[in-house]
């Protein structure tokens, strides 16, 4: 996510924040609806419903975090109308974001914004970068599993996947998978991708997606044909990266993605351990 977008969203979310007389921070659901990019109120209510269930399952009193209220809106000819609304604590907003469509940039932002106590731009930006790397790693795993299934369907063997992926690495890095593991200090038995930056994870995912598309389009049905296609896909992606001044084999290792994921979950638990309630 670009810095400009993060800055803009931070400003918007802060603008719509309110405080009770007791100093408890809250947002109104109809404001949050638009902040999160939902056009229809009914669709947003479905997300809120899921969040209420999550709140209850976490042994929190739903009414402490979701308070039904009315909101006055202006109508034509100076008329006014009261519509139902909901006061939401930071915890409630966090649950809503967790139950929303994470492919939407607003939801992805909100998942971080409401998860951390100190909502400073630098902290938000850093966490979003970490989350994007985590999502890129999961996406790559999903895409590689898809390629593995296609290879099995076409060649009746799963052993070929490892060989094909290895050849793809050689084309992308100009080094074998093991050489890259040695270079980056990847522990034995761990995947190379678990220690690579977001840009490389997305590059590998893109190359794999191209292989899948062309394998289906061309009806490739042998290990050699699919392997050649995957090599060409990775070679093309490498050329694009190098043209933009990015040499895949020269980028330093990132922190173990499994440690990163554990730390994020731990931070969330600590931040949301005792969520503030509206009735306090």
SULDA-V511541 format. One line per field, one symbol per residue. ss: DSSP state (2 for helix, 1 for strand, 0 for the rest). phi: phi as a letter, one per 20 degrees, with the letter a starting at -180 (. if undefined). Layout:
ss: ???
phi: ???
This chain:
ss: 0022222222222220011000001111222222200000222222222222222220000222011111111102220111111111122222222200000022222222200000002222222222222222222222222222222222200022222222222222200022222222000000022220022222222222222222222200002222222222222222222220000222000000222222222222222000000000
phi: .fgffffffgfffffefccffenefbcegfffgffeneeeffffffffgffffffffemdfgffccdfbdcecedgmmfcbedfbcecfgffffffffeeeffefffgfffegeedfeeegffffffffffffffffffffffffffgfffffedmbefffgffffffffffdmbfgffffffemfgfndfgffcdfgffffffffffffgfgffffemfccgffffffffffffffgfffffenddgfefffdfgfffffffffffffffdfcffdfee
